[in-house]
Amino acid sequence: MLNKQFLEQLMNAWPDEEGHSSDQALYEDWVERERRYEGRIIQNALGLQRISSLSAKQRVLLEKAYAKLLSKKDITEISDNEILGQYELITEHLFPVGVEIAAAAHKAKRKLN
């Protein structure tokens, strides 16, 4: 929980229109803390098994999808179903592992010819 003193310090450290902050370290620490919190929420919704089974390309695509979602909504407004929906969209529809394997095989075959 954020206390009043910290919130006042954070508000003072918030960058102005030109991107200048009176306390850049405080602001960057807060941004990093928020990113870690968002990551924990996503990790709890997906589970470690789903996360560990992602390919590198799926991970990149999923991170972009979550970044887009988080640019539209606060993490507290995002349901577990929305998080799972993005996961399923990437892993089952846009870029299933089979597509990645087939693309790698095709690329290897082209190199041989």
Secondary structure, DSSP 8 states (H G I E B T S, - for coil): ---HHHHHHHHHHS--TTS--SSHHHHHHHHHHHHHHHHHHHHHHH-HHHHHT--HHHHHHHHHHHHHHHHHS-GGG--HHHHHHHHHIIIIIIS-HHHHHHHHHHHHHHHH-
